[in-house]
Amino acid sequence: MKKVFLVFIALILAVPSISNAQDNDTRVITTALPFLRIAGDARSAGLGDMGVATSPDAWSQQWNPSKYAFGLREHKFGVAYTPYLGNLVNDIAIAQLVYANRINDNSAFAGSLRYFSLGSITLRQDQNDPGREESPNEFVLDGTYSLKLSEQFALAVTGRFLRSDLRIQGVDSDASAANSFGGVDISGYYQSEELALADFNGRWRGGFNISNIGPKVSYDEGGQENFIPTNLALGGGFDFILNDGFSKIGVTAEVNKLLVPTPPIREDGDDNNNGISREIISGQDDDVTFINGIFQSFGDAPGGFSEELREFTWALSAEYTYDDSFALRAGYFNEANDKGARKFLAMGAGFEFSSIGIDLSYLFSTSRVRSPLEGTLRFGLTFNFGDEYTEY
């Protein structure tokens, strides 16, 4: 793709807030590495970008790594690909690789790589300049250890390296890649025994994940520091296991909140003659450490408690599976209009044959602003092999 760099980056990073750019009352929370909030696999995408309390699979690394301790196969390997802004360009995409190994009945480890390519950009000084190619990108590399604390509950800890290489020397001579070894996740997953009910069996599921806990990053020496997308996810669900012995319907609900300070309301001018041209007139100062920012994020919205509630996103999903070989999925995701206005309906399907799985998903925007993933077919491929495990 051949585009002006600054316009291109603004488009990529401001996607969640484009719909509200004209509204002075919006306070969209922005962070570095925003692609970490995008579903990297087709199964979770087909369920409305959720995964903290869905049943375990190869893609649990992004959503709730503690689920790996409940995996039914010893080894899981997956590769996924998500085109981004596919209706405009053909070289922006998110790719993901993941591997998980259930070591024994009580523990597992896993690792993954997520890579966001922002395509190719040609920089020219003038029309006669042949130009220089640049390829901005972001990626994260992480590892997890998951341990069962009981037959029904597991915890996991994840460590993460993050790198965001967006700024280009040809545009900013002081530019550098933003790096951090500080991304940490703490997650838990509960899965009940199968319950015998009146006309069917069932199983409860629940999970949480506090993800991307880590220091702020900067793109140049002495420049502005940016929060990484520290996030709290909570979810629960129930599996209806039908009496035919083959069919199962899983329903799940999930809420998320960024643990990042809300941008305060500022006022232009220097009415107090103190040399400050943009004063905070409502809300707390956003120049805080990442630890303080986590706690501040629950009570700093200038609009009070009602605005804090609007900073929660929610999603609902349903998944029908037959004989663990075929699946149909649907999900809905909602975000408040003044916090990004992401609203979409997702649908997906999955097929598994001889330990090889294929997942597909498709997204339909229901917001007044079209999603950058609208009209995009996402897909993933998984391989399950090794010893089999039986839960309960």
CORBEL-V121084 format. One record per residue. N is the residue number from 0. RES is the residue in three letters. BURIAL is # if it has 24 or more other C-alpha atoms within 12 Angstrom, else .. D_CENTER is the distance of its C-alpha to the mean C-alpha in Angstrom with 1 decimal. Layout:
BEGIN
N,RES,BURIAL,D_CENTER  N,RES,BURIAL,D_CENTER
END
This chain:
BEGIN
0,MET,.,25.5  1,LYS,.,27.9  2,LYS,.,26.9  3,VAL,.,27.5  4,PHE,#,25.0  5,LEU,.,24.5  6,VAL,.,24.0  7,PHE,#,21.5  8,ILE,#,19.3  9,ALA,.,19.7  10,LEU,.,18.6  11,ILE,#,15.4  12,LEU,#,14.4  13,ALA,#,15.9  14,VAL,#,14.5  15,PRO,#,13.1  16,SER,#,16.5  17,ILE,#,18.9  18,SER,#,20.0  19,ASN,#,21.3  20,ALA,.,22.8  21,GLN,.,26.2  22,ASP,.,25.7  23,ASN,.,26.9  24,ASP,.,25.7  25,THR,#,21.9  26,ARG,#,20.0  27,VAL,#,16.5  28,ILE,#,14.7  29,THR,#,13.7  30,THR,#,12.5  31,ALA,#,12.8  32,LEU,#,10.2  33,PRO,#,8.2  34,PHE,#,6.8  35,LEU,#,4.5  36,ARG,#,2.6  37,ILE,#,4.1  38,ALA,#,5.1  39,GLY,#,7.4  40,ASP,#,10.0  41,ALA,#,12.5  42,ARG,#,13.1  43,SER,#,9.9  44,ALA,#,10.0  45,GLY,#,13.6  46,LEU,#,13.0  47,GLY,#,11.2  48,ASP,#,7.5  49,MET,#,8.5  50,GLY,#,9.5  51,VAL,#,10.7  52,ALA,#,14.2  53,THR,#,14.7  54,SER,#,17.3  55,PRO,#,16.8  56,ASP,#,16.1  57,ALA,#,15.6  58,TRP,#,11.8  59,SER,#,11.5  60,GLN,#,10.7  61,GLN,#,6.9  62,TRP,#,7.4  63,ASN,#,11.0  64,PRO,#,13.3  65,SER,#,16.3  66,LYS,#,16.5  67,TYR,#,18.0  68,ALA,#,21.2  69,PHE,#,21.8  70,GLY,#,21.4  71,LEU,#,24.5  72,ARG,#,25.0  73,GLU,#,25.7  74,HIS,#,23.7  75,LYS,#,20.5  76,PHE,#,19.5  77,GLY,#,17.0  78,VAL,#,16.4  79,ALA,#,14.1  80,TYR,#,14.4  81,THR,#,12.8  82,PRO,#,15.2  83,TYR,#,14.2  84,LEU,#,16.9  85,GLY,.,18.9  86,ASN,.,21.6  87,LEU,.,22.5  88,VAL,.,22.1  89,ASN,.,21.9  90,ASP,#,20.6  91,ILE,#,17.1  92,ALA,#,14.5  93,ILE,#,11.6  94,ALA,#,13.1  95,GLN,#,12.3  96,LEU,#,14.9  97,VAL,#,15.0  98,TYR,#,18.1  99,ALA,#,18.9  100,ASN,#,22.4  101,ARG,#,23.8  102,ILE,#,26.6  103,ASN,#,28.6  104,ASP,#,28.7  105,ASN,#,26.9  106,SER,#,24.4  107,ALA,#,22.0  108,PHE,#,20.3  109,ALA,#,17.5  110,GLY,#,16.1  111,SER,#,13.7  112,LEU,#,13.5  113,ARG,#,10.8  114,TYR,#,12.8  115,PHE,#,12.5  116,SER,#,16.1  117,LEU,#,17.2  118,GLY,#,20.5  119,SER,#,24.0  120,ILE,#,25.8  121,THR,#,29.6  122,LEU,#,31.1  123,ARG,.,34.8  124,GLN,.,37.4  125,ASP,.,39.5  126,GLN,.,40.3  127,ASN,.,42.3  128,ASP,.,39.7  129,PRO,.,38.3  130,GLY,.,35.0  131,ARG,.,32.5  132,GLU,.,29.3  133,GLU,#,26.1  134,SER,#,22.7  135,PRO,#,19.9  136,ASN,#,16.8  137,GLU,#,13.9  138,PHE,#,13.0  139,VAL,#,12.0  140,LEU,#,14.3  141,ASP,#,14.1  142,GLY,#,16.4  143,THR,#,16.6  144,TYR,#,19.7  145,SER,#,19.8  146,LEU,#,23.0  147,LYS,#,24.5  148,LEU,.,26.4  149,SER,.,28.1  150,GLU,.,28.3  151,GLN,#,25.6  152,PHE,#,23.3  153,ALA,#,21.3  154,LEU,#,19.6  155,ALA,#,17.6  156,VAL,#,17.1  157,THR,#,14.9  158,GLY,#,15.9  159,ARG,#,14.1  160,PHE,#,15.6  161,LEU,#,13.9  162,ARG,#,15.9  163,SER,#,15.7  164,ASP,#,18.8  165,LEU,#,19.0  166,ARG,#,22.4  167,ILE,#,25.4  168,GLN,.,28.8  169,GLY,.,30.7  170,VAL,.,29.3  171,ASP,.,29.1  172,SER,.,31.4  173,ASP,.,29.8  174,ALA,.,26.3  175,SER,#,24.5  176,ALA,#,21.2  177,ALA,#,19.0  178,ASN,#,18.6  179,SER,#,17.6  180,PHE,.,18.3  181,GLY,#,17.1  182,GLY,#,13.5  183,VAL,#,14.2  184,ASP,#,12.6  185,ILE,#,15.0  186,SER,#,14.5  187,GLY,#,17.0  188,TYR,#,17.7  189,TYR,#,20.9  190,GLN,#,22.5  191,SER,#,26.0  192,GLU,.,29.0  193,GLU,.,29.9  194,LEU,.,31.9  195,ALA,.,35.0  196,LEU,.,35.2  197,ALA,.,37.8  198,ASP,.,36.8  199,PHE,.,33.8  200,ASN,#,32.0  201,GLY,#,28.6  202,ARG,#,26.0  203,TRP,#,23.8  204,ARG,#,20.2  205,GLY,#,18.3  206,GLY,#,15.5  207,PHE,#,13.9  208,ASN,#,11.5  209,ILE,#,11.9  210,SER,#,9.5  211,ASN,#,10.2  212,ILE,#,13.7  213,GLY,#,15.7  214,PRO,#,18.1  215,LYS,#,17.8  216,VAL,#,18.3  217,SER,#,20.9  218,TYR,#,21.8  219,ASP,.,25.5  220,GLU,.,28.0  221,GLY,.,28.7  222,GLY,.,26.1  223,GLN,.,23.7  224,GLU,.,21.1  225,ASN,#,17.5  226,PHE,#,15.1  227,ILE,#,11.9  228,PRO,#,8.9  229,THR,#,10.3  230,ASN,#,9.0  231,LEU,#,11.0  232,ALA,#,10.2  233,LEU,#,13.4  234,GLY,#,14.5  235,GLY,#,17.7  236,GLY,#,19.3  237,PHE,#,22.6  238,ASP,#,23.9  239,PHE,#,27.1  240,ILE,#,29.0  241,LEU,#,31.9  242,ASN,.,35.4  243,ASP,.,35.7  244,GLY,.,34.0  245,PHE,.,31.6  246,SER,#,29.4  247,LYS,#,26.4  248,ILE,#,24.4  249,GLY,#,21.3  250,VAL,#,20.0  251,THR,#,17.0  252,ALA,#,15.9  253,GLU,#,12.9  254,VAL,#,12.5  255,ASN,#,10.1  256,LYS,#,11.5  257,LEU,#,10.9  258,LEU,#,13.6  259,VAL,#,14.8  260,PRO,#,18.3  261,THR,#,19.0  262,PRO,#,20.9  263,PRO,#,24.6  264,ILE,#,27.2  265,ARG,.,29.5  266,GLU,.,32.9  267,ASP,.,34.6  268,GLY,.,38.1  269,ASP,.,40.1  270,ASP,.,42.1  271,ASN,.,42.6  272,ASN,.,43.9  273,ASN,.,41.7  274,GLY,.,40.3  275,ILE,.,36.8  276,SER,.,36.0  277,ARG,.,32.7  278,GLU,.,33.0  279,ILE,.,30.6  280,ILE,.,32.2  281,SER,.,29.6  282,GLY,#,26.7  283,GLN,#,26.3  284,ASP,#,26.3  285,ASP,#,22.9  286,ASP,.,24.5  287,VAL,#,23.6  288,THR,#,22.3  289,PHE,#,18.8  290,ILE,.,20.4  291,ASN,#,22.3  292,GLY,#,19.4  293,ILE,#,17.6  294,PHE,.,20.8  295,GLN,#,21.6  296,SER,#,18.4  297,PHE,#,20.0  298,GLY,#,23.2  299,ASP,#,23.2  300,ALA,#,22.6  301,PRO,#,25.8  302,GLY,#,26.0  303,GLY,.,26.3  304,PHE,.,25.0  305,SER,.,24.4  306,GLU,#,22.0  307,GLU,#,20.2  308,LEU,#,19.7  309,ARG,#,18.4  310,GLU,#,15.5  311,PHE,#,14.2  312,THR,#,12.2  313,TRP,#,13.2  314,ALA,#,13.0  315,LEU,#,15.8  316,SER,#,16.3  317,ALA,#,19.2  318,GLU,#,19.8  319,TYR,#,23.3  320,THR,#,24.3  321,TYR,.,27.8  322,ASP,.,29.2  323,ASP,#,25.8  324,SER,.,26.4  325,PHE,#,25.2  326,ALA,#,22.4  327,LEU,#,21.8  328,ARG,#,18.6  329,ALA,#,17.8  330,GLY,#,15.3  331,TYR,#,15.2  332,PHE,#,12.6  333,ASN,#,14.3  334,GLU,#,14.0  335,ALA,#,17.3  336,ASN,#,19.2  337,ASP,#,19.7  338,LYS,#,16.2  339,GLY,#,14.7  340,ALA,#,16.1  341,ARG,#,13.2  342,LYS,#,15.0  343,PHE,#,15.1  344,LEU,#,16.5  345,ALA,#,15.2  346,MET,#,17.6  347,GLY,#,17.6  348,ALA,#,20.1  349,GLY,#,20.5  350,PHE,#,23.6  351,GLU,.,24.8  352,PHE,.,28.2  353,SER,.,29.8  354,SER,#,26.6  355,ILE,.,24.8  356,GLY,#,21.9  357,ILE,#,20.7  358,ASP,#,17.8  359,LEU,#,17.6  360,SER,#,15.8  361,TYR,#,16.6  362,LEU,#,15.5  363,PHE,#,18.0  364,SER,#,17.6  365,THR,.,19.5  366,SER,#,19.2  367,ARG,.,22.0  368,VAL,.,19.8  369,ARG,#,18.7  370,SER,#,15.1  371,PRO,#,14.8  372,LEU,#,13.7  373,GLU,#,16.9  374,GLY,#,19.3  375,THR,#,17.1  376,LEU,#,17.7  377,ARG,#,14.9  378,PHE,#,16.3  379,GLY,#,16.0  380,LEU,#,19.0  381,THR,#,19.4  382,PHE,#,22.6  383,ASN,#,23.7  384,PHE,#,26.9  385,GLY,.,29.1  386,ASP,.,30.4  387,GLU,.,29.4  388,TYR,.,28.7  389,THR,.,29.8  390,GLU,.,28.3  391,TYR,.,31.1
END
